[in-house]
Amino acid sequence: MADNYYITDDKILHHIPFHVDYEGPANTPAYFNITKKNSECDIKSSFRGRALVGTKVNIPEDYKGVLITLPAEEANSTDMIWSELDDTELENTKYIPCSLKSKLIQDVTYWVEWGHDAAPSTQNEAISSLGWLEIAKIVSSYHV
């Protein structure tokens, strides 16, 4: 299952846990509407009839999140790189080509992580990855 990131009109980054197999312009605002906030933590929505529950995830204070984009010519070459990989290689690949031509879209202080039918837990891959930042900080401060 592939993951997608989406920015709403209010400039909030959303990480949705699925991939729509379609190439072309997407009318995402017509299909992804945040309908109700239960509390500060959980947000309810749906996408094409699938129930979603989201939670706000903050970027740690010592770090800065940024959202970048590739120029069109590099985005096309990225598609060619992905098409040369078989399914197993693609699932195990976390590498995204990037260059000096990449453009900063916006800074990110938090994102909304979405789960199917229930809020994502701390076992969620994106949320648990933040724990590695703290581990790296501790390890790098250790001197023999």
C-alpha positions as protocol buffer text, in pm:
chain_id: "A"
residue {
  index: 1
  type: MET
  ca { x: 0 y: 0 z: 0 }
}
residue {
  index: 2
  type: ALA
  ca { x: 150 y: 333 z: -103 }
}
residue {
  index: 3
  type: ASP
  ca { x: 109 y: 653 z: 97 }
}
residue {
  index: 4
  type: ASN
  ca { x: 18 y: 998 z: -26 }
}
residue {
  index: 5
  type: TYR
  ca { x: 69 y: 1344 z: 112 }
}
residue {
  index: 6
  type: TYR
  ca { x: -183 y: 1615 z: 37 }
}
residue {
  index: 7
  type: ILE
  ca { x: -199 y: 1987 z: 127 }
}
residue {
  index: 8
  type: THR
  ca { x: -542 y: 2133 z: 193 }
}
residue {
  index: 9
  type: ASP
  ca { x: -638 y: 2488 z: 97 }
}
residue {
  index: 10
  type: ASP
  ca { x: -560 y: 2603 z: 453 }
}
residue {
  index: 11
  type: LYS
  ca { x: -196 y: 2490 z: 397 }
}
residue {
  index: 12
  type: ILE
  ca { x: -208 y: 2190 z: 631 }
}
residue {
  index: 13
  type: LEU
  ca { x: -14 y: 1878 z: 531 }
}
residue {
  index: 14
  type: HIS
  ca { x: -211 y: 1551 z: 546 }
}
residue {
  index: 15
  type: HIS
  ca { x: -67 y: 1198 z: 526 }
}
residue {
  index: 16
  type: ILE
  ca { x: -338 y: 968 z: 399 }
}
residue {
  index: 17
  type: PRO
  ca { x: -290 y: 588 z: 417 }
}
residue {
  index: 18
  type: PHE
  ca { x: -375 y: 489 z: 62 }
}
residue {
  index: 19
  type: HIS
  ca { x: -298 y: 549 z: -302 }
}
residue {
  index: 20
  type: VAL
  ca { x: -544 y: 619 z: -580 }
}
residue {
  index: 21
  type: ASP
  ca { x: -422 y: 451 z: -898 }
}
residue {
  index: 22
  type: TYR
  ca { x: -486 y: 743 z: -1130 }
}
residue {
  index: 23
  type: GLU
  ca { x: -256 y: 977 z: -1317 }
}
residue {
  index: 24
  type: GLY
  ca { x: -379 y: 1324 z: -1392 }
}
residue {
  index: 25
  type: PRO
  ca { x: -528 y: 1620 z: -1212 }
}
residue {
  index: 26
  type: ALA
  ca { x: -718 y: 1525 z: -897 }
}
residue {
  index: 27
  type: ASN
  ca { x: -1020 y: 1707 z: -764 }
}
residue {
  index: 28
  type: THR
  ca { x: -916 y: 1619 z: -410 }
}
residue {
  index: 29
  type: PRO
  ca { x: -1122 y: 1890 z: -234 }
}
residue {
  index: 30
  type: ALA
  ca { x: -1436 y: 1727 z: -375 }
}
residue {
  index: 31
  type: TYR
  ca { x: -1346 y: 1389 z: -222 }
}
residue {
  index: 32
  type: PHE
  ca { x: -1149 y: 1475 z: 94 }
}
residue {
  index: 33
  type: ASN
  ca { x: -1349 y: 1688 z: 335 }
}
residue {
  index: 34
  type: ILE
  ca { x: -1273 y: 1720 z: 703 }
}
residue {
  index: 35
  type: THR
  ca { x: -1618 y: 1708 z: 855 }
}
residue {
  index: 36
  type: LYS
  ca { x: -1590 y: 1694 z: 1232 }
}
residue {
  index: 37
  type: LYS
  ca { x: -1338 y: 1741 z: 1511 }
}
residue {
  index: 38
  type: ASN
  ca { x: -1409 y: 1521 z: 1815 }
}
residue {
  index: 39
  type: SER
  ca { x: -1135 y: 1673 z: 2028 }
}
residue {
  index: 40
  type: GLU
  ca { x: -797 y: 1842 z: 1998 }
}
residue {
  index: 41
  type: CYS
  ca { x: -651 y: 1506 z: 1896 }
}
residue {
  index: 42
  type: ASP
  ca { x: -893 y: 1328 z: 1667 }
}
residue {
  index: 43
  type: ILE
  ca { x: -1036 y: 1460 z: 1342 }
}
residue {
  index: 44
  type: LYS
  ca { x: -1292 y: 1268 z: 1137 }
}
residue {
  index: 45
  type: SER
  ca { x: -1325 y: 1263 z: 762 }
}
residue {
  index: 46
  type: SER
  ca { x: -1383 y: 1031 z: 473 }
}
residue {
  index: 47
  type: PHE
  ca { x: -1234 y: 986 z: 131 }
}
residue {
  index: 48
  type: ARG
  ca { x: -1446 y: 825 z: -139 }
}
residue {
  index: 49
  type: GLY
  ca { x: -1666 y: 662 z: 124 }
}
residue {
  index: 50
  type: ARG
  ca { x: -1384 y: 529 z: 346 }
}
residue {
  index: 51
  type: ALA
  ca { x: -1393 y: 645 z: 707 }
}
residue {
  index: 52
  type: LEU
  ca { x: -1075 y: 817 z: 824 }
}
residue {
  index: 53
  type: VAL
  ca { x: -965 y: 937 z: 1168 }
}
residue {
  index: 54
  type: GLY
  ca { x: -674 y: 1178 z: 1191 }
}
residue {
  index: 55
  type: THR
  ca { x: -448 y: 1306 z: 1462 }
}
residue {
  index: 56
  type: LYS
  ca { x: -216 y: 1609 z: 1467 }
}
residue {
  index: 57
  type: VAL
  ca { x: 155 y: 1516 z: 1482 }
}
residue {
  index: 58
  type: ASN
  ca { x: 401 y: 1791 z: 1577 }
}
residue {
  index: 59
  type: ILE
  ca { x: 752 y: 1818 z: 1438 }
}
residue {
  index: 60
  type: PRO
  ca { x: 994 y: 1819 z: 1738 }
}
residue {
  index: 61
  type: GLU
  ca { x: 1114 y: 2166 z: 1842 }
}
residue {
  index: 62
  type: ASP
  ca { x: 1478 y: 2106 z: 1749 }
}
residue {
  index: 63
  type: TYR
  ca { x: 1380 y: 2014 z: 1392 }
}
residue {
  index: 64
  type: LYS
  ca { x: 1226 y: 2188 z: 1095 }
}
residue {
  index: 65
  type: GLY
  ca { x: 993 y: 2022 z: 851 }
}
residue {
  index: 66
  type: VAL
  ca { x: 986 y: 2139 z: 491 }
}
residue {
  index: 67
  type: LEU
  ca { x: 785 y: 2041 z: 188 }
}
residue {
  index: 68
  type: ILE
  ca { x: 969 y: 2048 z: -144 }
}
residue {
  index: 69
  type: THR
  ca { x: 876 y: 1979 z: -503 }
}
residue {
  index: 70
  type: LEU
  ca { x: 1075 y: 1865 z: -803 }
}
residue {
  index: 71
  type: PRO
  ca { x: 1076 y: 2053 z: -1135 }
}
residue {
  index: 72
  type: ALA
  ca { x: 852 y: 1891 z: -1397 }
}
residue {
  index: 73
  type: GLU
  ca { x: 1143 y: 1744 z: -1595 }
}
residue {
  index: 74
  type: GLU
  ca { x: 1281 y: 1571 z: -1285 }
}
residue {
  index: 75
  type: ALA
  ca { x: 937 y: 1450 z: -1178 }
}
residue {
  index: 76
  type: ASN
  ca { x: 905 y: 1280 z: -1516 }
}
residue {
  index: 77
  type: SER
  ca { x: 1248 y: 1117 z: -1483 }
}
residue {
  index: 78
  type: THR
  ca { x: 1147 y: 999 z: -1133 }
}
residue {
  index: 79
  type: ASP
  ca { x: 850 y: 820 z: -1289 }
}
residue {
  index: 80
  type: MET
  ca { x: 1092 y: 641 z: -1520 }
}
residue {
  index: 81
  type: ILE
  ca { x: 1310 y: 536 z: -1225 }
}
residue {
  index: 82
  type: TRP
  ca { x: 1008 y: 392 z: -1042 }
}
residue {
  index: 83
  type: SER
  ca { x: 881 y: 210 z: -1351 }
}
residue {
  index: 84
  type: GLU
  ca { x: 1212 y: 23 z: -1381 }
}
residue {
  index: 85
  type: LEU
  ca { x: 1170 y: -130 z: -1033 }
}
residue {
  index: 86
  type: ASP
  ca { x: 967 y: -445 z: -977 }
}
residue {
  index: 87
  type: ASP
  ca { x: 697 y: -451 z: -706 }
}
residue {
  index: 88
  type: THR
  ca { x: 923 y: -593 z: -434 }
}
residue {
  index: 89
  type: GLU
  ca { x: 1194 y: -334 z: -496 }
}
residue {
  index: 90
  type: LEU
  ca { x: 936 y: -56 z: -506 }
}
residue {
  index: 91
  type: GLU
  ca { x: 783 y: -158 z: -171 }
}
residue {
  index: 92
  type: ASN
  ca { x: 1127 y: -162 z: -7 }
}
residue {
  index: 93
  type: THR
  ca { x: 1241 y: 168 z: -159 }
}
residue {
  index: 94
  type: LYS
  ca { x: 1228 y: 484 z: 50 }
}
residue {
  index: 95
  type: TYR
  ca { x: 1459 y: 681 z: -181 }
}
residue {
  index: 96
  type: ILE
  ca { x: 1318 y: 985 z: -358 }
}
residue {
  index: 97
  type: PRO
  ca { x: 1555 y: 1155 z: -605 }
}
residue {
  index: 98
  type: CYS
  ca { x: 1616 y: 1521 z: -524 }
}
residue {
  index: 99
  type: SER
  ca { x: 1839 y: 1790 z: -669 }
}
residue {
  index: 100
  type: LEU
  ca { x: 1945 y: 2149 z: -625 }
}
residue {
  index: 101
  type: LYS
  ca { x: 1660 y: 2244 z: -857 }
}
residue {
  index: 102
  type: SER
  ca { x: 1403 y: 2137 z: -596 }
}
residue {
  index: 103
  type: LYS
  ca { x: 1181 y: 2418 z: -471 }
}
residue {
  index: 104
  type: LEU
  ca { x: 1066 y: 2484 z: -116 }
}
residue {
  index: 105
  type: ILE
  ca { x: 687 y: 2494 z: -104 }
}
residue {
  index: 106
  type: GLN
  ca { x: 642 y: 2565 z: 267 }
}
residue {
  index: 107
  type: ASP
  ca { x: 769 y: 2503 z: 618 }
}
residue {
  index: 108
  type: VAL
  ca { x: 586 y: 2237 z: 816 }
}
residue {
  index: 109
  type: THR
  ca { x: 546 y: 2249 z: 1197 }
}
residue {
  index: 110
  type: TYR
  ca { x: 297 y: 1963 z: 1209 }
}
residue {
  index: 111
  type: TRP
  ca { x: 97 y: 1731 z: 988 }
}
residue {
  index: 112
  type: VAL
  ca { x: -226 y: 1534 z: 1022 }
}
residue {
  index: 113
  type: GLU
  ca { x: -171 y: 1158 z: 1017 }
}
residue {
  index: 114
  type: TRP
  ca { x: -478 y: 963 z: 905 }
}
residue {
  index: 115
  type: GLY
  ca { x: -581 y: 605 z: 976 }
}
residue {
  index: 116
  type: HIS
  ca { x: -864 y: 386 z: 848 }
}
residue {
  index: 117
  type: ASP
  ca { x: -1158 y: 382 z: 1093 }
}
residue {
  index: 118
  type: ALA
  ca { x: -935 y: 467 z: 1395 }
}
residue {
  index: 119
  type: ALA
  ca { x: -672 y: 725 z: 1483 }
}
residue {
  index: 120
  type: PRO
  ca { x: -315 y: 615 z: 1406 }
}
residue {
  index: 121
  type: SER
  ca { x: -133 y: 471 z: 1707 }
}
residue {
  index: 122
  type: THR
  ca { x: 227 y: 521 z: 1813 }
}
residue {
  index: 123
  type: GLN
  ca { x: 297 y: 205 z: 1610 }
}
residue {
  index: 124
  type: ASN
  ca { x: 227 y: 403 z: 1293 }
}
residue {
  index: 125
  type: GLU
  ca { x: 543 y: 417 z: 1080 }
}
residue {
  index: 126
  type: ALA
  ca { x: 541 y: 796 z: 1030 }
}
residue {
  index: 127
  type: ILE
  ca { x: 467 y: 873 z: 1396 }
}
residue {
  index: 128
  type: SER
  ca { x: 716 y: 621 z: 1537 }
}
residue {
  index: 129
  type: SER
  ca { x: 989 y: 758 z: 1307 }
}
residue {
  index: 130
  type: LEU
  ca { x: 997 y: 1071 z: 1524 }
}
residue {
  index: 131
  type: GLY
  ca { x: 1124 y: 856 z: 1811 }
}
residue {
  index: 132
  type: TRP
  ca { x: 1435 y: 783 z: 1607 }
}
residue {
  index: 133
  type: LEU
  ca { x: 1519 y: 1154 z: 1610 }
}
residue {
  index: 134
  type: GLU
  ca { x: 1546 y: 1143 z: 1989 }
}
residue {
  index: 135
  type: ILE
  ca { x: 1751 y: 822 z: 1978 }
}
residue {
  index: 136
  type: ALA
  ca { x: 1989 y: 977 z: 1722 }
}
residue {
  index: 137
  type: LYS
  ca { x: 2029 y: 1284 z: 1942 }
}
residue {
  index: 138
  type: ILE
  ca { x: 2123 y: 1069 z: 2243 }
}
residue {
  index: 139
  type: VAL
  ca { x: 2361 y: 847 z: 2045 }
}
residue {
  index: 140
  type: SER
  ca { x: 2536 y: 1143 z: 1881 }
}
residue {
  index: 141
  type: SER
  ca { x: 2591 y: 1310 z: 2219 }
}
residue {
  index: 142
  type: TYR
  ca { x: 2760 y: 999 z: 2361 }
}
residue {
  index: 143
  type: HIS
  ca { x: 3142 y: 1023 z: 2367 }
}
residue {
  index: 144
  type: VAL
  ca { x: 3375 y: 732 z: 2439 }
}
